[in-house]
Amino acid sequence: MTVKSFISESIEPARIRKVDGGVEILVSGKPRNLGVGFVESFPVSSDVRIMLAHLSGQPECEAVVDGYKGLILELRLAGRSESTEIEGYGRVGVLDTGDMEIVGNPEQARWNVKAPSQPSFRTVAVGFSEEWLLVNRDVDPHLFDYAHRMFSKRQIICQKGNTRCIAIAEMLLSIDWQLPGAKVDVLGLAMRFFSACLSDVASSETKPDPSSSASIPDFAARMINDNPATSMSLKTVAEACGTSEATLQRMFKKRFGVSLGAYAKQSRMRLAREMLQDEVPIASVATILGYSTPEAFGRVVKQVYGVTPGKQPINRA
């Protein structure tokens, strides 16, 4: 199939094809092995495009590509690559396992992309057009305005992805595209991916208002929801909120009816349920949520939901 990736389209005529379970790219008629697995790139709607890659045994590779016009969000689940803008603004992006990258492209940009030989390469990227950013602004004006500024100013940001971003990326990578309604599910996940990635970046530039009894616990809750797998101490959250541990605990319990610790466990289990329902492998869910083994994760799930992961669907709220 001819690949017109929203994230990178080869300047030369390029084709990706499956060969004996592996993936091969043809550039100017010459085959280049990409490893074993799959690379998928397609539009989900007129304004949202997606690229999924899951490869093992990837050899060292380098290519010149044209970037998609839009706002690109990528989460690297495994592997490393480096992209250097050849013309224009000289931007550089380096992605390692667990990294998230957001790139604003008001127009196409040409990149030189390098990847080393590596045992695994797994990545999920979603591209949003400027029209999509403008049409959906009412969903969250602050967040969408922030995203549009990144787009129009050609910003590139790379940082560690939070737990929720990683979890949604795994859900996208696990979707069965043959099922009816798969694209509808993807559009919903794409919106959640956008919100999780952009909220994390935007929140790093803002702090709660110490004088607001509502702002502080809500900010703390957002920290926990973005990273439910991280064992953040009460002290860490309190310092981020600019208040004392005792004050935060009191305000938080008044606002949500539970302690920070109990809230974190609830958030972790909600995210676990979402991933399991989207058929993310149990071992991957356990790792993402910070459990030492799938068995340890399974014991907690059974305590909360009364069933062991994989035995039957987990549908309880």
Contacts in CASP RR format, 6 or more apart in sequence:
PFRMAT RR
TARGET T0000
AUTHOR 0000-0000-0000
METHOD contacts of the structure
MODEL  1
MTVKSFISESIEPARIRKVDGGVEILVSGKPRNLGVGFVESFPVSSDVRI
MLAHLSGQPECEAVVDGYKGLILELRLAGRSESTEIEGYGRVGVLDTGDM
EIVGNPEQARWNVKAPSQPSFRTVAVGFSEEWLLVNRDVDPHLFDYAHRM
FSKRQIICQKGNTRCIAIAEMLLSIDWQLPGAKVDVLGLAMRFFSACLSD
VASSETKPDPSSSASIPDFAARMINDNPATSMSLKTVAEACGTSEATLQR
MFKKRFGVSLGAYAKQSRMRLAREMLQDEVPIASVATILGYSTPEAFGRV
VKQVYGVTPGKQPINRA
1 15 0 8 1.000
1 16 0 8 1.000
1 17 0 8 1.000
2 14 0 8 1.000
2 15 0 8 1.000
3 9 0 8 1.000
3 10 0 8 1.000
3 14 0 8 1.000
3 15 0 8 1.000
3 16 0 8 1.000
3 39 0 8 1.000
3 41 0 8 1.000
4 41 0 8 1.000
5 41 0 8 1.000
5 51 0 8 1.000
5 65 0 8 1.000
5 68 0 8 1.000
6 41 0 8 1.000
6 43 0 8 1.000
6 49 0 8 1.000
6 50 0 8 1.000
6 51 0 8 1.000
6 68 0 8 1.000
6 72 0 8 1.000
6 125 0 8 1.000
6 127 0 8 1.000
7 41 0 8 1.000
7 51 0 8 1.000
7 67 0 8 1.000
7 68 0 8 1.000
7 72 0 8 1.000
7 74 0 8 1.000
7 125 0 8 1.000
7 127 0 8 1.000
8 63 0 8 1.000
8 65 0 8 1.000
8 66 0 8 1.000
8 67 0 8 1.000
8 68 0 8 1.000
8 111 0 8 1.000
8 113 0 8 1.000
9 65 0 8 1.000
9 66 0 8 1.000
9 67 0 8 1.000
9 68 0 8 1.000
10 25 0 8 1.000
10 27 0 8 1.000
10 63 0 8 1.000
10 64 0 8 1.000
10 65 0 8 1.000
10 66 0 8 1.000
11 64 0 8 1.000
11 65 0 8 1.000
11 66 0 8 1.000
11 110 0 8 1.000
12 27 0 8 1.000
12 28 0 8 1.000
13 27 0 8 1.000
13 28 0 8 1.000
13 29 0 8 1.000
14 25 0 8 1.000
14 26 0 8 1.000
14 27 0 8 1.000
15 25 0 8 1.000
15 26 0 8 1.000
16 23 0 8 1.000
16 24 0 8 1.000
16 25 0 8 1.000
16 26 0 8 1.000
16 34 0 8 1.000
16 39 0 8 1.000
17 23 0 8 1.000
17 24 0 8 1.000
17 26 0 8 1.000
18 24 0 8 1.000
18 38 0 8 1.000
21 36 0 8 1.000
21 37 0 8 1.000
22 33 0 8 1.000
22 34 0 8 1.000
22 35 0 8 1.000
22 36 0 8 1.000
22 37 0 8 1.000
23 33 0 8 1.000
23 34 0 8 1.000
23 35 0 8 1.000
23 36 0 8 1.000
23 37 0 8 1.000
23 38 0 8 1.000
23 39 0 8 1.000
23 55 0 8 1.000
24 31 0 8 1.000
24 32 0 8 1.000
24 33 0 8 1.000
24 34 0 8 1.000
25 31 0 8 1.000
25 32 0 8 1.000
25 34 0 8 1.000
26 32 0 8 1.000
27 63 0 8 1.000
32 61 0 8 1.000
33 59 0 8 1.000
34 55 0 8 1.000
34 58 0 8 1.000
34 59 0 8 1.000
34 61 0 8 1.000
35 55 0 8 1.000
35 56 0 8 1.000
35 57 0 8 1.000
35 58 0 8 1.000
35 59 0 8 1.000
36 55 0 8 1.000
36 56 0 8 1.000
36 57 0 8 1.000
37 54 0 8 1.000
37 55 0 8 1.000
37 56 0 8 1.000
38 52 0 8 1.000
38 53 0 8 1.000
38 54 0 8 1.000
38 55 0 8 1.000
39 51 0 8 1.000
39 52 0 8 1.000
39 53 0 8 1.000
39 55 0 8 1.000
40 50 0 8 1.000
40 51 0 8 1.000
40 52 0 8 1.000
40 53 0 8 1.000
40 177 0 8 1.000
41 49 0 8 1.000
41 50 0 8 1.000
41 51 0 8 1.000
41 52 0 8 1.000
42 49 0 8 1.000
42 50 0 8 1.000
43 49 0 8 1.000
43 50 0 8 1.000
44 50 0 8 1.000
44 183 0 8 1.000
44 186 0 8 1.000
44 187 0 8 1.000
44 190 0 8 1.000
45 183 0 8 1.000
45 187 0 8 1.000
46 129 0 8 1.000
47 128 0 8 1.000
47 129 0 8 1.000
47 131 0 8 1.000
47 132 0 8 1.000
47 135 0 8 1.000
48 126 0 8 1.000
48 127 0 8 1.000
48 128 0 8 1.000
48 129 0 8 1.000
48 132 0 8 1.000
48 187 0 8 1.000
48 190 0 8 1.000
49 68 0 8 1.000
49 126 0 8 1.000
49 127 0 8 1.000
50 124 0 8 1.000
50 125 0 8 1.000
50 126 0 8 1.000
50 127 0 8 1.000
50 172 0 8 1.000
50 186 0 8 1.000
50 190 0 8 1.000
51 123 0 8 1.000
51 124 0 8 1.000
51 125 0 8 1.000
51 126 0 8 1.000
52 123 0 8 1.000
52 124 0 8 1.000
52 172 0 8 1.000
52 173 0 8 1.000
53 121 0 8 1.000
53 122 0 8 1.000
53 123 0 8 1.000
54 121 0 8 1.000
54 122 0 8 1.000
54 173 0 8 1.000
55 120 0 8 1.000
55 121 0 8 1.000
55 122 0 8 1.000
56 119 0 8 1.000
56 120 0 8 1.000
56 121 0 8 1.000
57 117 0 8 1.000
57 118 0 8 1.000
57 119 0 8 1.000
57 120 0 8 1.000
57 121 0 8 1.000
58 115 0 8 1.000
58 117 0 8 1.000
58 118 0 8 1.000
58 119 0 8 1.000
58 120 0 8 1.000
58 121 0 8 1.000
59 117 0 8 1.000
60 115 0 8 1.000
60 116 0 8 1.000
60 117 0 8 1.000
61 114 0 8 1.000
61 115 0 8 1.000
62 112 0 8 1.000
62 113 0 8 1.000
62 114 0 8 1.000
62 115 0 8 1.000
63 112 0 8 1.000
63 113 0 8 1.000
64 86 0 8 1.000
64 110 0 8 1.000
64 111 0 8 1.000
64 112 0 8 1.000
64 113 0 8 1.000
65 110 0 8 1.000
65 111 0 8 1.000
65 113 0 8 1.000
66 108 0 8 1.000
66 109 0 8 1.000
66 110 0 8 1.000
66 111 0 8 1.000
67 105 0 8 1.000
67 108 0 8 1.000
67 109 0 8 1.000
67 110 0 8 1.000
67 111 0 8 1.000
68 105 0 8 1.000
68 108 0 8 1.000
68 127 0 8 1.000
69 105 0 8 1.000
69 106 0 8 1.000
69 107 0 8 1.000
69 108 0 8 1.000
69 129 0 8 1.000
69 130 0 8 1.000
70 104 0 8 1.000
70 105 0 8 1.000
70 106 0 8 1.000
70 127 0 8 1.000
70 128 0 8 1.000
70 129 0 8 1.000
70 130 0 8 1.000
70 151 0 8 1.000
71 102 0 8 1.000
71 103 0 8 1.000
71 104 0 8 1.000
71 105 0 8 1.000
71 127 0 8 1.000
71 128 0 8 1.000
71 130 0 8 1.000
71 133 0 8 1.000
71 147 0 8 1.000
71 150 0 8 1.000
71 151 0 8 1.000
72 101 0 8 1.000
72 102 0 8 1.000
72 103 0 8 1.000
72 104 0 8 1.000
72 105 0 8 1.000
72 125 0 8 1.000
72 126 0 8 1.000
72 127 0 8 1.000
72 128 0 8 1.000
73 100 0 8 1.000
73 101 0 8 1.000
73 102 0 8 1.000
73 125 0 8 1.000
73 126 0 8 1.000
73 127 0 8 1.000
73 128 0 8 1.000
73 193 0 8 1.000
73 194 0 8 1.000
73 197 0 8 1.000
73 198 0 8 1.000
74 95 0 8 1.000
74 100 0 8 1.000
74 101 0 8 1.000
74 102 0 8 1.000
74 103 0 8 1.000
74 123 0 8 1.000
74 124 0 8 1.000
74 125 0 8 1.000
74 126 0 8 1.000
75 98 0 8 1.000
75 99 0 8 1.000
75 100 0 8 1.000
75 123 0 8 1.000
75 124 0 8 1.000
75 125 0 8 1.000
75 161 0 8 1.000
75 165 0 8 1.000
75 166 0 8 1.000
75 168 0 8 1.000
75 169 0 8 1.000
75 193 0 8 1.000
75 197 0 8 1.000
76 95 0 8 1.000
76 96 0 8 1.000
76 97 0 8 1.000
76 98 0 8 1.000
76 99 0 8 1.000
76 100 0 8 1.000
76 101 0 8 1.000
76 122 0 8 1.000
76 123 0 8 1.000
77 97 0 8 1.000
77 98 0 8 1.000
77 122 0 8 1.000
77 123 0 8 1.000
77 124 0 8 1.000
77 166 0 8 1.000
77 169 0 8 1.000
77 170 0 8 1.000
77 173 0 8 1.000
78 97 0 8 1.000
78 120 0 8 1.000
78 121 0 8 1.000
78 122 0 8 1.000
78 123 0 8 1.000
79 95 0 8 1.000
79 96 0 8 1.000
79 97 0 8 1.000
79 115 0 8 1.000
79 118 0 8 1.000
79 120 0 8 1.000
79 121 0 8 1.000
79 122 0 8 1.000
79 123 0 8 1.000
80 94 0 8 1.000
80 95 0 8 1.000
80 96 0 8 1.000
80 97 0 8 1.000
80 115 0 8 1.000
80 116 0 8 1.000
80 118 0 8 1.000
81 94 0 8 1.000
81 95 0 8 1.000
81 113 0 8 1.000
81 114 0 8 1.000
81 115 0 8 1.000
81 121 0 8 1.000
82 92 0 8 1.000
82 93 0 8 1.000
82 94 0 8 1.000
82 95 0 8 1.000
82 113 0 8 1.000
82 114 0 8 1.000
82 115 0 8 1.000
83 92 0 8 1.000
83 93 0 8 1.000
83 94 0 8 1.000
83 111 0 8 1.000
83 112 0 8 1.000
83 113 0 8 1.000
83 114 0 8 1.000
84 90 0 8 1.000
84 91 0 8 1.000
84 92 0 8 1.000
84 93 0 8 1.000
84 111 0 8 1.000
84 112 0 8 1.000
85 91 0 8 1.000
85 92 0 8 1.000
85 109 0 8 1.000
85 110 0 8 1.000
85 111 0 8 1.000
86 110 0 8 1.000
86 111 0 8 1.000
86 112 0 8 1.000
87 109 0 8 1.000
87 110 0 8 1.000
88 109 0 8 1.000
89 109 0 8 1.000
89 154 0 8 1.000
91 103 0 8 1.000
91 109 0 8 1.000
91 154 0 8 1.000
91 156 0 8 1.000
92 156 0 8 1.000
93 101 0 8 1.000
93 156 0 8 1.000
93 158 0 8 1.000
94 158 0 8 1.000
95 101 0 8 1.000
95 123 0 8 1.000
95 158 0 8 1.000
98 160 0 8 1.000
98 161 0 8 1.000
98 166 0 8 1.000
99 158 0 8 1.000
99 159 0 8 1.000
99 160 0 8 1.000
99 161 0 8 1.000
100 158 0 8 1.000
100 159 0 8 1.000
100 160 0 8 1.000
100 161 0 8 1.000
100 162 0 8 1.000
100 165 0 8 1.000
100 197 0 8 1.000
100 200 0 8 1.000
101 156 0 8 1.000
101 157 0 8 1.000
101 158 0 8 1.000
102 150 0 8 1.000
102 155 0 8 1.000
102 156 0 8 1.000
102 157 0 8 1.000
102 158 0 8 1.000
102 197 0 8 1.000
102 198 0 8 1.000
102 201 0 8 1.000
103 155 0 8 1.000
103 156 0 8 1.000
104 150 0 8 1.000
104 151 0 8 1.000
104 153 0 8 1.000
104 154 0 8 1.000
104 155 0 8 1.000
104 156 0 8 1.000
105 151 0 8 1.000
105 154 0 8 1.000
106 130 0 8 1.000
106 151 0 8 1.000
106 152 0 8 1.000
106 154 0 8 1.000
109 154 0 8 1.000
115 121 0 8 1.000
122 173 0 8 1.000
124 169 0 8 1.000
124 172 0 8 1.000
124 173 0 8 1.000
124 193 0 8 1.000
126 172 0 8 1.000
126 190 0 8 1.000
126 193 0 8 1.000
126 194 0 8 1.000
128 147 0 8 1.000
128 190 0 8 1.000
128 194 0 8 1.000
130 148 0 8 1.000
130 151 0 8 1.000
133 144 0 8 1.000
133 147 0 8 1.000
133 148 0 8 1.000
133 151 0 8 1.000
134 144 0 8 1.000
134 148 0 8 1.000
136 144 0 8 1.000
136 191 0 8 1.000
137 144 0 8 1.000
137 145 0 8 1.000
137 148 0 8 1.000
139 191 0 8 1.000
140 195 0 8 1.000
142 202 0 8 1.000
143 195 0 8 1.000
143 198 0 8 1.000
143 199 0 8 1.000
143 202 0 8 1.000
146 198 0 8 1.000
146 201 0 8 1.000
146 202 0 8 1.000
147 194 0 8 1.000
147 198 0 8 1.000
149 155 0 8 1.000
150 157 0 8 1.000
157 201 0 8 1.000
159 200 0 8 1.000
159 201 0 8 1.000
159 204 0 8 1.000
161 197 0 8 1.000
161 200 0 8 1.000
162 196 0 8 1.000
162 200 0 8 1.000
162 226 0 8 1.000
162 227 0 8 1.000
163 226 0 8 1.000
163 227 0 8 1.000
163 228 0 8 1.000
163 229 0 8 1.000
163 230 0 8 1.000
163 271 0 8 1.000
163 288 0 8 1.000
163 289 0 8 1.000
164 196 0 8 1.000
164 225 0 8 1.000
164 226 0 8 1.000
164 227 0 8 1.000
164 228 0 8 1.000
164 271 0 8 1.000
165 193 0 8 1.000
165 196 0 8 1.000
165 197 0 8 1.000
165 200 0 8 1.000
166 288 0 8 1.000
167 271 0 8 1.000
167 274 0 8 1.000
167 275 0 8 1.000
167 280 0 8 1.000
167 285 0 8 1.000
167 288 0 8 1.000
168 189 0 8 1.000
168 192 0 8 1.000
168 193 0 8 1.000
168 196 0 8 1.000
169 193 0 8 1.000
170 275 0 8 1.000
170 280 0 8 1.000
170 284 0 8 1.000
170 285 0 8 1.000
170 288 0 8 1.000
171 189 0 8 1.000
171 274 0 8 1.000
171 275 0 8 1.000
171 278 0 8 1.000
171 280 0 8 1.000
172 186 0 8 1.000
172 189 0 8 1.000
172 190 0 8 1.000
172 193 0 8 1.000
174 278 0 8 1.000
174 279 0 8 1.000
174 280 0 8 1.000
174 281 0 8 1.000
175 182 0 8 1.000
175 185 0 8 1.000
175 186 0 8 1.000
175 189 0 8 1.000
175 278 0 8 1.000
176 182 0 8 1.000
176 279 0 8 1.000
196 226 0 8 1.000
199 222 0 8 1.000
199 226 0 8 1.000
200 226 0 8 1.000
203 219 0 8 1.000
203 222 0 8 1.000
203 223 0 8 1.000
203 226 0 8 1.000
207 219 0 8 1.000
207 240 0 8 1.000
207 241 0 8 1.000
207 242 0 8 1.000
208 215 0 8 1.000
208 216 0 8 1.000
208 218 0 8 1.000
208 219 0 8 1.000
208 241 0 8 1.000
208 242 0 8 1.000
209 215 0 8 1.000
209 216 0 8 1.000
210 216 0 8 1.000
210 241 0 8 1.000
210 242 0 8 1.000
210 243 0 8 1.000
213 251 0 8 1.000
213 255 0 8 1.000
214 255 0 8 1.000
216 241 0 8 1.000
216 242 0 8 1.000
216 243 0 8 1.000
216 248 0 8 1.000
216 251 0 8 1.000
217 248 0 8 1.000
217 251 0 8 1.000
217 252 0 8 1.000
217 254 0 8 1.000
217 255 0 8 1.000
217 256 0 8 1.000
218 255 0 8 1.000
219 240 0 8 1.000
219 241 0 8 1.000
220 237 0 8 1.000
220 240 0 8 1.000
220 241 0 8 1.000
220 248 0 8 1.000
220 252 0 8 1.000
220 260 0 8 1.000
221 252 0 8 1.000
221 255 0 8 1.000
221 256 0 8 1.000
221 263 0 8 1.000
223 232 0 8 1.000
223 237 0 8 1.000
223 240 0 8 1.000
224 232 0 8 1.000
224 237 0 8 1.000
224 260 0 8 1.000
224 263 0 8 1.000
224 264 0 8 1.000
224 267 0 8 1.000
225 267 0 8 1.000
228 264 0 8 1.000
228 267 0 8 1.000
228 268 0 8 1.000
228 270 0 8 1.000
228 271 0 8 1.000
228 289 0 8 1.000
229 268 0 8 1.000
229 288 0 8 1.000
229 289 0 8 1.000
229 290 0 8 1.000
232 264 0 8 1.000
234 245 0 8 1.000
234 248 0 8 1.000
234 249 0 8 1.000
234 260 0 8 1.000
235 245 0 8 1.000
237 248 0 8 1.000
237 260 0 8 1.000
238 244 0 8 1.000
238 245 0 8 1.000
238 247 0 8 1.000
238 248 0 8 1.000
241 248 0 8 1.000
243 251 0 8 1.000
248 260 0 8 1.000
249 259 0 8 1.000
249 260 0 8 1.000
252 259 0 8 1.000
252 260 0 8 1.000
252 263 0 8 1.000
253 259 0 8 1.000
256 263 0 8 1.000
258 266 0 8 1.000
265 304 0 8 1.000
268 289 0 8 1.000
269 300 0 8 1.000
269 301 0 8 1.000
269 304 0 8 1.000
269 305 0 8 1.000
271 289 0 8 1.000
272 285 0 8 1.000
272 289 0 8 1.000
272 297 0 8 1.000
272 301 0 8 1.000
272 309 0 8 1.000
273 305 0 8 1.000
273 314 0 8 1.000
273 316 0 8 1.000
275 284 0 8 1.000
275 285 0 8 1.000
275 288 0 8 1.000
276 282 0 8 1.000
276 285 0 8 1.000
276 309 0 8 1.000
276 310 0 8 1.000
276 314 0 8 1.000
277 313 0 8 1.000
277 314 0 8 1.000
277 315 0 8 1.000
282 294 0 8 1.000
282 297 0 8 1.000
282 298 0 8 1.000
282 309 0 8 1.000
282 310 0 8 1.000
283 294 0 8 1.000
285 297 0 8 1.000
285 309 0 8 1.000
286 293 0 8 1.000
286 294 0 8 1.000
286 296 0 8 1.000
286 297 0 8 1.000
286 298 0 8 1.000
289 297 0 8 1.000
291 297 0 8 1.000
291 298 0 8 1.000
291 300 0 8 1.000
294 309 0 8 1.000
297 309 0 8 1.000
298 308 0 8 1.000
298 309 0 8 1.000
301 307 0 8 1.000
301 308 0 8 1.000
301 309 0 8 1.000
301 314 0 8 1.000
302 308 0 8 1.000
305 314 0 8 1.000
305 316 0 8 1.000
307 314 0 8 1.000
END
